[in-house]
Amino acid sequence: MAKLEQYREIVQELLQDYAALSHDAQEIETELIFDTTRNHYQLLQVGWQDERRVYGCILHIDIKDGKIWLQHNGTESDIAAELVERGMKTDIVIGFHSPFKRQFTEYAVS
């Protein structure tokens, strides 16, 4: 249970750090979504830029089966490497890679 709590804390801190980097557009909100019961974590942007609707997931991370699943990375940063810097390595799964492709990464396959 201590490992799960540590992973929750690391993931939440990472997303909060990225949320703090978001721009201050008047009509675009940055939302942090933390479902600590089901272990789903997202960083979203919602709003309007001029006459264009803005809605999108920037980062999506799940914790399942004792591993950190990077489901979506809409940044230019290497989020997996940042998780490694924060103390994780063997428990990271690049979920947006196909199961076949994961075997060729330095991270967990599932």
N, C-alpha and C positions, 0 to 999 in steps of 0.2 A: 504493500500500500504506500510505503514511503516513496518508492520509485514513481508511482503514478502521480502522487502529489508534486514531486519534483518536476516531472514532465509537464504537468499542468502549469506550474509556475513559470517554467522556462518559455513555454509556448505563449502564455499570456503576456509576459514581458517583451518578447520579440514582437508580437503584434502591436503592443502599446508603443514600442519604439518606432515602428513604421507608421502608425497612426499620427504620431507627433510630427512626422515629416511632411504630412499632407499639406497642400496649399490652402490658402484662406479664401477660396472663391466664395462669394456671398451665398450663392444658391446651391452649393454642393456640400453635402454633409459626409463626413467620414464616420462610419459606424463600426464599432467593435461588437462582435457577437460571440459570446462565451457560453456554450452549453456544457457546463461542468458535470451534468448528470450523464449525458451521452458522449461527452468528450469530443465535441465539434467546435472548432474555433475559426472565425472568419473576420477578415477586414474588407469592408465594402465601401463604395462611394455611391451616393444617391443624390439626385437633384437635377438642376438645369444649368446649362451653359449657353447663354443667349437663348435661342429657340430650340436647342437640341437637348434631348433627354439624356442624362448621364446615369447609368446604372451598371455596376460591375463589381465583380469579386476581384480583389487585388491579391489576397492570400487566403488559402483554405488549408487548414491543418487538422487532422483527426488523430486521436490516440486510440489505437485498437490493438488488442492482443499483445499488449506490453510494448508496442512500437509507435513511433511518431510517423504518421503517414502524411507526406507533403502532397496534397491532392491538387493544388493549383498554385502556381507562382506567376503572378502578373507583374512582377517587378523585373528590373534588370540585374538584381542582386542574386548571388548564389546563396539562397536561403539554407540549403542543406549544409553548406560550409559554415554558415553562421551558427547553426545548431550544433555543429561539431565544436566550434569555438566555445560554446556555452556548456560543453561537457557531454555531448551525445556523439556517438559514432555508430556503433553496431546496431542501434535500435532505430535507425532512420530508413524509411522506405520511400522511394520516389514514386508515388502513386500515379503520377501522370505519365510515367513510362509504362509501356506494355510489360506484362509479366516476363515475356521472353527477353526483352531488352534489359531488364533489371539485373540479370545475371552478369552483365558486362560492366556494371557500375561498381564503385567501391562501397556501396551501401547494401542494406539487407534486401532480399528479394520479396519477402512477405512477412 
